[in-house]
Amino acid sequence: MSAERLAGLTSWHADWRGLRVAVLGLSMTGFSVADTLAELGADVLVLSASAEEEYARLLPVIGARLELGPLDAVPEALTAFAPEVVIASPGFAPSHPVIRWVQDEGIALWGDVELAWRVRDKVLRADGTPAGWVLITGTNGKTTTTQLTATLLVAGGLRAAPCGNIGVPVLDAVRDPAGFDVLVVELSSHQLWYLGLSRPEGELFPHAAVCLNLADDHLVWHGSAQAYRDAKALVYRNTRVACVYNKADEATRRMVEEAEVVEGARAIGFDLGIPGPSDLGVVEGLLVDRAFLDDRARSALELTTVADLEAAGLSAPHIVQNILAASALARSLGVEPEAIHGALQTFRLDAHRIEVVARHAGITWIDDSKATNPHAAASSLRAYPGAVWVVGGDLKGVDIADLVADAGSTARAAVVIGVDRTAVVAAFERHAPTVPVFEVDAGDTGQVMNRVVEIAAGIVDGEGTVLLAPAAASFDQFSSYADRGHRFAEAVQEWIDRGSADDAGGSPSAV
């Protein structure tokens, strides 16, 4: 009887009353799940190892219960509750003992995105239908492309909201009383893995979807590169109109070829080359669309120019790729080229994404702390060849050797930070022995970036670029990639204020 009931829970207006739901984790996402279910009348138990004071205070107010305690084993409170559904925050990996217990017991296991899809009809568009969904994933560029797509859609006259892994829970967007025409949903590989568990009634049917690129990341969470790839490929499942893919990344093309989509959905390619029919690309300094026009075999529509993008700080090759992907998604929803051109003139990247934090004494200091894996760092290094490269952190089980051998070998020097310094230094020793390598072994987080800046300034000593593109997660020494970037920028400013352009320090490690 429970399975039959769950199959019918595909609307905000279905009967959710009394449904026993356990929510794992009390982050922003976990609270949005609990808040939604409580509003629907479900019986909600939240289990979390820790909780922010505000969330813990609000849970009983909304009618949910909280059980705080270790989750390294199945807690007795969970088994006693006998949940009909468990909704896990994305941080819970497939190998987590509680997740394994849920699956072994045959209990329905959802992520927050599936719940949001099931109740997406809470607020309807003017035509009486729920907002359309556009899905965006990829190893790198997700957030920028999500922001770009939403910006382009708004410029085209649509009410659009960026949400999901970008920092705004999808459920918050679904429940926003203002309502939207389109939800632009950034999805992590973790969220996609949970979507892969969906029963037919919980599967998403997006208007359009894109996987921007694929490179090894989050291998510890997924267990293997293949599992990570399989999760990313789920973004295309059931796409109705446009499967946008990166022609320069063979993996994304294969994902589209293998995807089960709605009949009539088109494959739309993008890259930095001359586009074929059904593609977007670049021709003689123009970004053009040959996909969304009637005479695409013989003509193209101009979207913007590389010169205009350069003036807006958007001309790095990987950012141009993001712009093409976002433009394809927007064009699939009818946004005109003129609206795209206008919106790109005022769009600016978020902090910590190839952000120039200072130019002083001949040195350009660039913060790309968001480059938390080798694929992202490679894009930055190609945009700034010959830079002094600040690299390192928590590699998350990913091998950095290929990055060092390829893009890293063009660096003027490397300043290595983080818990996995030994692996990074070894990669340079083996694959780029002519690149000078300096290690920063400061144990105090507050001193790491000051030391980095002193060393980098001494290396440049006149004119050049210093690029923070760590190719690693930040949590070994910093609270987030943003914290890492902020500390870098602060250290640069302190160096400028001291007038220490001639200050140098450190010595090459023995590589």
N, C-alpha and C positions, 0 to 999 in steps of 0.2 A: 504494500500500500504506500510506503514511503517513496519508492521509486516512481510510482504513478503520480504522486503529489509533486515531486520535484520536477517531473517532466512538464507539469502544467504551470510552473512558476516562471513564466516568460513575459510578465507584464508587471508594472507597478501596481496595477489594479487587481492582480491575482490575490488569492488568500494566503498571506504569509504569516498569519496570526498563529502564535504558539510554536512555530517551527524552531527546533532546537539547533542553534548554530554556534559553533565554537570558533572564535576568531583568534588566530595565532599572531601575536605581535601587536604592540601598541605604539606604532609610529604614526606619522601623519596619515599614511594609508590605512593602517589598522583602525584608527579612530574613525575615518570616513566610512569604513565598512560597518563598524558597530553602530554609528549614528544612523546610517541608512536603515539597517535592519531593525533597530529600535523603533524608528519612525514607522516601519511597516508592521510592527507588532510582533516581531519574532522574539523568542526567548534567547537572549544573547549572553554568552560567557566569553570574556576575553582573558586569554592566558598570555603572560609576558614575563620575561626574565627581569625587566625593569620598565619604568614608565615615567615620563615627564609629569611633573606635579599637576600641570593644568589638565592633561588628559585623565589622570587618575581621579582628579576632583570632579570632572564632568561626567564620567561614566555613570555613576549612580544617578546623576541628575537626568540623564536621558533614558534611564531605565535598564542599563546593562550592568552586569556584574564583572568584577575584576579579580583574577587570581594571580598574584605575583609570586614568582619562585622560579627555580632552575627548570630549564626545559631540555636538559641533556638526556633525560629519560622521560617516558610518558608519565605525566603527573596523575595522581589518583583523582584529582578533581575533574580531569578530562574524561576518564573512563566512567566515573560515577555520573557524569552529565549525560552520557550516551548520546552524543550529537548525531543529528541526521545529516548535517552538512558541516564541513570544516572549511573555513576560508583563511588561507595563509598569506601573510605578508611576503613580498617577493624575496626577502632575505633567507627564507627557509629553503635550503637546498634539497634536492631529491633524496640525498643520502641521510638527511636529518632523521634521527630515531622517531620523532613524533610523526613526521610525514610517512615514514615507512609503516608505522603502526596504523595510521589512517587508511593507507592503501591495502594493507593486509586484512583489515577489518571490513573492507568493502564499503567504507563510508565515502559519500560524495566529497570530492576535494576540488575546491574552486580557488581562483585568484580574484582579486578585486575587480579586474577588468571583465571577467565573465558576469559577475553580479551586476556591474554597470550596464552591460549589454542587455541583460534580462529585464532591467527596469528602465531602459532608455526612453520609454514612452511617458515618463512622468510629466515632462513639459514638451508640448508638440509645436511644430512649425505652423505657419499660417494655413498650409494645405492639409493639416490634420495628421501629418506623419512625424515620426521622431527625427531628430537631427541625423544627417548622414555622417558616417565615420570615415576618416582618412587615417591610415596606419603608417607609421614611420619607424624603421629600425635600421640597424647597421652597427658595425663595430665602432665607427666614429662618425661624427657629424650629425647625430640624431637631433640633438637639442637645437642646433643652429637651423637645421632644415625644418624642424617643427615650428620654430619661431618665424622663419621665412614664409612657410606655407600659410600660416595663420595671417601674417601681415598681408600677403598677396590676396588672400580671399577677402579680407576686410576691404582692401583697396578696390576689389571688384564688386563691392556692395553686399557681400554676404556677412552674416553674423557668425563669426568663427571664434573658437576658443582653443588655445593650445593647452593640452592636459596630459596626464599620465606620468611617465617617468621624468618629465620635465620639471616636476615639483608641485603640480596641482593635481590631486587625485581625480581620476575620471568620474568617480561618483559625485564629487563636488560640482563638476561641470554639468553632469546629467541632472542634478537637482537644482541648479541655478534657476530661480524663478524667471529671470529675464529671457531664458531660452536661446537656443542657437540654431543656425541652419546647418552648421558643420562643426564636428569635434575633430580636431587634429591631434591624434593620440600618439605620443611617443611611447614605444614599447621596448623595454629591456629584454634581453634573452631570458631572464628569470620569469618575467610576466608571460612571455610567449610559451615557455615550458608549461606553465599552468594552463594556458589556453589549449595546449595539446591534449590535456586530459578531458576536455569538454565532451559531454554527451551531445548528440545531435541538436537537442533543443537549446543548448547553451553556446553553440558555435556562432562566431561573428560572421557577418556578411558585409565587409567594408565596400564603400564606393571605389576607393583606390588605395593602393599600398605600394611601399617601396622598401627594399633593403639596399642601403646605400653602398655597402662594401662588406667584406668579410675577412677577418684576420683572427688569429688565435687570441682569445681573451676569456676570462672567467672559467678557465679549464678546471680549476679545483671545484668550483660550484657544480659544473655540469658533469665532470668526470672524464671527459674526453673532448677532443676537437670535433669529432663527428657528432656528438650529442649537442654541442654548442651550435654547430652548423644546422642540424635538424631543427633546433628550436627557432633559429632565425628564419628558416624557410617557411615556418608556419604563418608568417605575416601575410603571405599571398593567398592563403586558403580562403576559398569562397569569394574572392574579389569579383566585383560585378562589372566594373568599367575599365580600369587601367591598372596594369601591373607594371610599375616603373622599375627599371633595373639599370645597373651600371655596366655599360658595354666594355669598360676597361677592367672589369672584375668578372672573370668567367664564372665564378661561383654564383653570382647573383643571376646570371642568365640561366644557368642550370636550374636554379630554384624556380624560376618562372616556367621553364619548360616542364618541370615535374609537378607543378602545383595543380591541385584540383580547384578550378575556378568556375564561375558561372558562365554559361555559354554566351559568347559575344564579347567577353572581356579581352582587351587588347594588350599586347606587350609593347611598352614604350621605352626605348633605350635612350641613354644620355651618355655623353663623354665630351672630352675637350677637342675632338676631331670634327671633321665635316660630317654632318648627320645624313643618314639615309632616310627614305620615307618611313614614317612612324618613329622618328628619333628627334631629339633636341641636341644641339651641339654648337660649335663655334666655327664661323667662316670669316676670315679676313678681319678679325677683331670685332665681329658681331655675334652675339648670342641669338640663335634662331630656333624656331619651332617648325619642324616638318611633319608633325604628328597630328595636330589638331586644326587642319584646314582641308578644304575639299580637294584642291589640286596639289596634294602633297608630293606627287611624283615629279612635278616640274617647278615648284615654287616653295618659298619659305616665308615665315613671318618674323620680323625683327622684334626681339624682346628688349635688348639693351646693348650697350657696347662695353668692351673691356676697358676703354678709357674712362667711361662713366663709373664703372666699378672701382677702378683704381682711385679715382677722386674720392670715393666713399670708403676707401680702405677695405674693399671686398675683392681684390684681384688675385689673391693667392690661389693657386690652381685648385686646391681642395675646396676652397670656398666657392669658386666658380662652379665646381661640380655640384655642390649643395644647392646653389642657385638654380641650376638647370633641373635638378630633381624637384625642387619646390615649384618651379614654374610648370613642370609637367603635371604635377598634382593639381595646381591651380587651374591650368588650362583644361584639365579633365572635368572641371566643374564650371567651365564657361567663362572664366576670368579673361578679359581682353588683354592683348599685348600692351596697349597703352597704359592700362592700370598697373601692370607688372613693372613697366619702365618707371613710372612715377613712384611706386612704392620703394623700388630699389635705390632711388636717389636719396632717400632719408633713412633707410634701414642701417642699423649699426650692430656690430657683433657684441655679445656679452663680454664682460670682463673675463680675463684669463684664457681668451681664445685669440692667439697671435696678437695680443694687445701690446702696442708700443707704450711702455710705462715711462720712458724718459729718453731724451737725446741730449748728451752732454759730453763735452771734451772729446768729440769725435766718436763717441760710443753710442750705439743704439741698443737699448735694453728691451727685450721682448719677453712678455709673460705668456707662455702657452701651457700653463700648469694643467689645463684640461686635457692635455695629451697624456693620458694615463696608461697607454699601451704602445707597443712598438709601431703599429700601423699609423696611429695618429702622429707620433713623433717623426716618422719618416716623411709625412706630408709637410711638417714644419721645416725639417732640414732641407727638403727640396726647394721650399720657398725662400730659404735663407742659406744658400751654400756658403761655406767658409766661415760660418759662425763659431764662436766658442759655445760649446754645447753643455748645458747643465743637465745631467742625466742621473736617474737612479731613484730608488724608493723601494716599495714592495712590488716585486715583479709578478706576483700572483701565479707563480708556477710557469710563466711564459719564458721561453728561451729568447734572449736578446741578441744572439749571435748574428742572425741574418741581418738585423737592422744595423748593427755595427759594421758588418762587412760591406753593406750597400751604402745607404745614406750616411751612416756614421763615419765612413772613411773620408768623406769630404769635409769634415769638421776641422777647424783650425786647431782646436784643442778640446779636451773633455774635462769637465769638473764633475766628479762623481760624488753623489750623496746617497744616504739611505742605508737600510738594513741589508740590502743585497749588493753591496759595493763589490764584494769579492767576485761575484759572477760577472758584473759589468767590466771590471778591470781585466778579468781573464779573457773576456770576449775581445777587448781591444788588443791584448797581448797576442792573441791568436789571429785575429782577422784584420786589424788595422794598426800594426805595430809602429807605423810612422807618426801616428797621432799622439801628441803629448797628453798624458793623463795625470790629473791632479785629484787626490782624494781629500774629502772633508770628513773628518771623523769626530766632529764636535758632538758631544753627548747631549748638550743642552739645546733643545729645539730653538730657543730664542737666539742662539748664536750661529746656527747653521748657515742662514742666508747672508749674514754679515761676512762670514768667512768666504762664502761663494763669491760675493761681490768683490772682495779684496783680491782674491786670486784671479778672477776673470778680468778685472781692470788691469792688473799687472801683465796678463797675457796680451791683451789688446794693445795697451800702451801707445795710443795714438789715434787709430781709426779702425772701426770694425763693429761687429754685432755680437751681442751676448744673448743666447736663446735658451730660456728655461722651457724645455720640452722633455719631461722626465721619463716618458715611456713606462711609467710605473705608478701604482697607487700611492697615496700620500699618508695612509694611516699609520705607517711605521714611525713617523716623526711629527706629523701635523694632524689637525682635526679634520681636514678636508683638502681637496685640491684648491679650493678658494683660499683657505688659510695659508697654504703653501705659496700661492701667488701673491697674496697680500704681504706676507713676510718678505718675499723677494722684492716687491716694489718698495716696501718700507726701507729695506737695506740699501737699495739703490739710492733712494732719496737721502738717507743718512750719509752715504758716501759723497753725494753731490754737495750736501750741506757742509761737509768737512773740508771740501775742496781738495780731496785726496786723489786726484787723477794720477799722481805718480806713485801712489801707494801700491805695493805688490806684496805677495806673501805666498807661502806654500812652496812645495817642490814636487817635481814629477815623481809619481810612484814608480817603483822599479818594474817597469814593463818593457 
